[in-house]
Amino acid sequence: MIVVMRNGAPRESVAAVVERVKELGFQAHLSEGEERTIIGIIGDKRPQNEHVFRLMEDVEKVVHILRPFKLASRDFHPLDTVVPINGHSIGGNQVIVMAGPCAVESREQFLETAYAVKEAGAHILRGGVFKPRTSPYSFQGLGEPGLEMLAEVKERTGLAIISEVMAPEQVPLMAQCADILQVGTRNMQNYNLLHALGEAGKPVLLKRGMMSTMEELLMSAEYILSHGNYRVMLCERGIRTFETYTRNTLDLSAVPVLKQATHLPVVVDPSHATGNWEWVEPLSRASIAAGADGLLIEVHPHPDKALSDGTQSLRPERFAELIQRARAVAEAVGRSL
């Protein structure tokens, strides 16, 4: 349920409503726009005496949110959320490109990739140091030693860093060197991790589970938002279907559906969706046309030697070509890249 305050309602009236919400045993979440303030009432049950709010000073109306996700809903926050990162804005008019290797393998490999994607036009550098893999015998990432490489490359290139976090105890470490903390598909419903990310307050990229519905994705985002961390971005990375020609099936319909249902930015990962570098570019262009706020693309200077996901990684020169063609699509739909 949300309480919509009248245009220009004084702070005293807003504070009175918030205090009443707390007295009833619920949480109050404020969304302050230029004209109106909306107060979200969050709790396990619906307040039985909602008429109390209707009668309070400067309350315009009380609206029920029928969707199970509250804070992620446009009913609560009608305007798009924009997440500022290192001089760029995710969720605004510009389409943000995050690019880099699936896994940081060495200082030299990460630096080479970072300079290449920056020159091509990437805004944010991706690189994993903790890697959840299907097989326990596959490369699991460099772990904590890789964090030093993230920090060094960030300082030398000036690029913001996005990197995956797998467990609550990793959050404080990752928060020191990564600008965006990524939640992988296998951890979308790791609720202890989501709670920790909410408490950390850092920007979060939440990937859709490989067999999860859009509503389940939004409910996972709700865990982070419930701690007051509104810097959350959603990522469509393909879901598991009966199709075997691609690694996953990219659900492009998720982009406009999520953009309508939620105020949170929507990013697309065409690399994991396809599993094949040849299809990354066309799906990147399609994602921009569908309304995506950003792309997450795997780039590796030597894909044939990659320790993780080499078949879906673009060589730097192919990534540069993708940026040029994707920029034309962005301009065609009234956006920049």
C-alpha positions in Angstrom: 0.0 0.0 0.0 1.2 3.5 -0.7 0.2 6.9 0.7 0.3 9.7 -1.8 0.9 13.1 -0.2 -0.6 16.3 -1.7 1.5 18.5 -4.0 3.7 20.6 -1.8 2.9 18.7 1.4 5.1 20.1 4.3 7.8 17.9 5.9 5.8 17.8 9.1 2.9 16.1 7.5 5.1 13.6 5.8 6.9 12.9 9.1 3.5 12.4 10.8 2.5 9.7 8.3 5.9 8.0 8.6 5.6 7.9 12.4 2.1 6.5 12.2 3.3 3.7 9.8 6.0 2.7 12.3 3.5 2.8 15.2 1.4 0.2 13.4 4.5 -2.1 13.1 5.3 -1.5 9.4 8.2 0.0 7.5 7.9 3.3 5.7 9.8 3.9 2.4 9.8 7.4 0.9 9.9 8.2 -2.7 10.3 12.0 -3.0 9.6 13.5 -6.5 9.6 17.1 -7.6 5.9 17.5 -6.9 4.8 14.7 -4.7 6.0 12.4 -2.0 4.9 8.8 -2.0 5.2 6.7 1.2 5.3 3.0 0.8 4.0 0.9 3.6 5.8 -2.4 3.8 5.1 -5.4 5.9 3.8 -9.0 6.0 0.2 -8.0 6.1 -2.0 -5.1 4.9 -2.8 -2.5 7.5 -6.4 -3.1 8.7 -7.0 0.5 9.7 -5.9 2.1 6.4 -8.6 4.7 6.8 -6.4 6.3 9.4 -4.1 7.4 6.7 -6.8 8.8 4.5 -7.8 11.2 7.3 -4.3 12.5 8.0 -3.2 16.0 7.1 -2.1 16.6 3.5 -2.8 13.0 2.4 -4.2 13.0 -1.1 -5.0 9.3 -1.5 -4.2 5.7 -0.4 -3.5 3.2 -3.1 -3.2 -0.6 -2.9 -0.3 -2.2 -4.8 -1.6 -5.5 -6.1 1.7 -6.8 -7.3 3.7 -8.9 -4.7 6.8 -6.6 -5.3 6.3 -3.2 -3.8 9.4 -1.1 -3.8 10.4 -2.3 -7.3 6.9 -1.3 -8.6 6.2 1.8 -10.7 3.2 2.3 -8.5 5.6 3.2 -5.7 8.2 4.9 -7.8 6.7 6.2 -11.1 9.9 7.8 -12.4 12.8 5.8 -13.8 15.6 5.1 -11.3 19.0 6.3 -12.6 22.1 4.9 -11.1 25.2 7.1 -11.4 28.5 5.3 -11.9 31.8 7.1 -12.5 30.3 10.0 -14.5 27.8 7.9 -16.3 24.1 7.2 -15.6 22.6 3.8 -16.0 18.9 4.2 -16.6 19.1 7.5 -18.4 19.2 8.3 -22.1 22.6 6.8 -22.7 23.0 3.1 -23.2 25.9 1.9 -21.0 28.2 -0.8 -22.1 30.0 -3.0 -19.6 32.7 -5.2 -21.2 35.6 -7.3 -20.2 36.7 -10.9 -19.6 34.4 -13.4 -17.9 37.3 -14.1 -15.5 40.4 -12.2 -14.5 43.2 -14.6 -15.3 46.3 -12.5 -14.9 47.4 -8.9 -14.5 48.6 -8.7 -18.1 45.4 -10.2 -19.6 43.1 -7.9 -17.6 45.1 -4.8 -18.4 45.2 -5.6 -22.1 41.5 -6.2 -22.2 40.7 -3.0 -20.1 42.6 -0.7 -22.4 41.1 -2.3 -25.5 37.4 -2.0 -24.4 38.0 1.5 -23.1 39.4 2.6 -26.5 36.5 0.9 -28.3 34.0 2.9 -26.2 33.0 0.8 -23.2 32.0 2.7 -20.1 32.5 0.1 -17.4 35.0 -2.8 -17.1 33.8 -6.3 -16.1 36.0 -8.9 -14.6 35.2 -11.9 -12.3 37.5 -13.0 -9.5 35.0 -15.4 -7.9 33.5 -17.7 -10.5 30.6 -20.1 -9.9 31.0 -22.9 -12.4 28.8 -25.9 -13.3 31.8 -28.2 -12.9 33.9 -28.2 -9.7 36.9 -29.0 -11.9 36.6 -25.8 -13.9 38.5 -22.6 -13.2 36.9 -20.9 -10.2 38.6 -17.6 -10.4 41.6 -16.1 -8.7 39.7 -15.3 -5.5 41.0 -12.6 -3.1 44.4 -12.2 -5.0 42.4 -11.0 -8.0 40.9 -8.1 -6.0 44.3 -6.4 -6.1 44.3 -6.6 -9.9 40.8 -5.1 -10.0 42.0 -2.2 -7.9 45.1 -1.6 -9.9 43.4 -1.8 -13.3 40.7 0.5 -12.1 43.3 3.1 -11.0 45.3 2.8 -14.2 42.4 3.0 -16.7 39.9 5.2 -14.8 37.2 2.7 -15.6 34.6 1.7 -13.1 34.5 -2.0 -12.2 31.7 -4.6 -12.1 32.5 -7.9 -10.6 30.5 -10.9 -9.3 30.0 -11.6 -5.6 29.0 -15.1 -4.5 28.6 -15.0 -0.7 27.7 -12.6 2.1 31.2 -12.7 3.5 32.6 -11.6 0.2 30.6 -8.4 0.1 32.8 -6.2 2.3 35.9 -7.2 0.3 34.3 -6.7 -3.1 32.8 -3.4 -2.1 36.3 -1.9 -1.6 37.3 -2.3 -5.2 34.2 -2.9 -7.3 31.8 -0.1 -8.2 29.0 -2.5 -9.1 28.4 -5.8 -7.3 27.0 -8.5 -9.7 24.7 -11.3 -8.5 25.0 -14.2 -10.9 22.1 -16.3 -12.2 22.7 -19.1 -9.7 22.6 -16.7 -6.7 19.5 -14.7 -7.7 17.6 -16.3 -4.8 20.5 -16.5 -2.4 18.6 -14.4 0.2 21.4 -14.1 2.7 23.5 -12.6 -0.1 20.7 -10.2 -1.1 20.3 -9.0 2.4 24.0 -8.3 2.7 24.0 -6.4 -0.6 21.1 -4.3 0.6 23.0 -3.4 3.8 26.2 -2.6 1.8 24.4 0.1 -0.2 26.6 -0.4 -3.3 25.1 -0.5 -6.8 24.0 -4.0 -7.6 23.4 -5.8 -11.0 21.0 -8.6 -10.3 20.9 -11.3 -13.0 17.8 -13.3 -13.7 17.9 -16.9 -12.7 18.2 -19.3 -15.6 14.8 -20.8 -14.8 13.2 -17.8 -13.0 10.2 -15.8 -14.0 10.3 -12.0 -14.2 8.2 -11.7 -11.1 10.7 -13.9 -9.2 13.5 -11.6 -10.4 11.6 -8.6 -9.1 11.0 -10.2 -5.8 14.7 -10.9 -5.4 15.3 -7.2 -6.2 12.8 -6.4 -3.4 15.1 -8.0 -0.8 17.9 -5.5 -1.7 15.5 -2.5 -1.9 13.9 -3.4 1.4 17.2 -2.3 3.1 17.0 1.1 1.5 19.5 0.4 -1.3 17.7 1.6 -4.4 20.8 1.4 -6.7 19.7 -1.9 -8.2 19.8 -2.9 -11.9 18.1 -5.9 -13.4 19.9 -8.1 -16.0 18.2 -10.4 -18.5 20.8 -13.1 -19.5 18.8 -15.7 -21.1 16.6 -18.5 -19.6 16.8 -22.3 -20.0 14.3 -23.6 -22.6 14.1 -26.8 -24.8 16.2 -25.0 -27.4 19.7 -26.4 -27.8 21.2 -24.3 -30.5 22.1 -21.5 -28.1 23.4 -21.7 -24.5 20.2 -20.1 -23.2 17.2 -18.4 -24.8 17.4 -14.6 -24.6 14.0 -13.4 -23.5 14.0 -10.0 -25.3 10.3 -9.5 -24.3 11.6 -9.2 -20.7 13.1 -5.8 -21.5 9.8 -3.9 -22.4 7.8 -5.9 -19.8 10.3 -5.0 -17.0 10.5 -1.4 -18.1 6.8 -1.1 -17.8 6.5 -3.0 -14.4 9.5 -1.5 -12.6 11.4 1.7 -12.4 14.8 -0.1 -12.2 17.2 0.0 -15.1 17.3 -3.1 -17.3 20.6 -4.5 -18.7 21.0 -7.4 -21.2 23.8 -9.9 -21.3 23.9 -11.3 -24.8 27.1 -13.3 -24.2 25.6 -15.7 -21.7 22.4 -15.8 -23.6 23.9 -17.1 -26.8 27.1 -18.9 -25.7 28.5 -18.0 -29.1 30.4 -14.9 -30.0 28.9 -14.7 -33.6 25.4 -13.9 -32.2 26.4 -11.4 -29.6 26.4 -8.4 -31.9 22.9 -8.9 -33.5 21.3 -9.6 -30.1 23.1 -6.5 -28.6 21.5 -4.3 -31.3 18.1 -6.0 -30.8 18.4 -5.3 -27.0 19.0 -1.6 -27.6 16.0 -1.5 -30.0 13.9 -3.2 -27.3 14.8 -0.5 -24.7 17.7 -1.9 -22.8 19.6 0.6 -20.6 22.8 -1.3 -20.9 24.8 -4.2 -22.3 27.1 -6.7 -20.5 29.5 -8.2 -23.0 32.4 -10.6 -22.6 35.6 -9.6 -24.3 38.9 -11.4 -24.2 42.2 -10.7 -26.2 42.7 -14.4 -26.8 39.4 -16.3 -26.6 41.0 -19.6 -27.6 43.1 -19.4 -24.5 40.4 -18.2 -22.1 40.0 -20.1 -18.9 36.3 -19.3 -18.8 33.6 -18.9 -21.6 36.0 -18.4 -24.5 33.5 -19.4 -27.1 31.2 -16.5 -26.3 33.9 -13.9 -25.9 34.6 -11.3 -28.5 38.0 -10.3 -29.6 38.7 -6.6 -29.0 38.5 -5.7 -32.8 35.1 -7.4 -33.1 33.9 -5.6 -29.9 35.0 -2.3 -31.5 32.9 -3.1 -34.6 29.9 -4.0 -32.4 30.1 -0.6 -30.6 30.0 1.2 -33.9 27.0 -0.7 -35.2 25.2 -0.6 -31.9 25.7 3.2 -31.7 23.7 3.5 -35.0 20.8 1.6 -33.5 20.9 3.7 -30.3 20.7 6.9 -32.3 17.8 5.5 -34.4 15.7 5.0 -31.2 16.6 8.4 -29.8 19.4 7.3 -27.4 23.1 7.6 -27.3 25.9 5.1 -26.6 
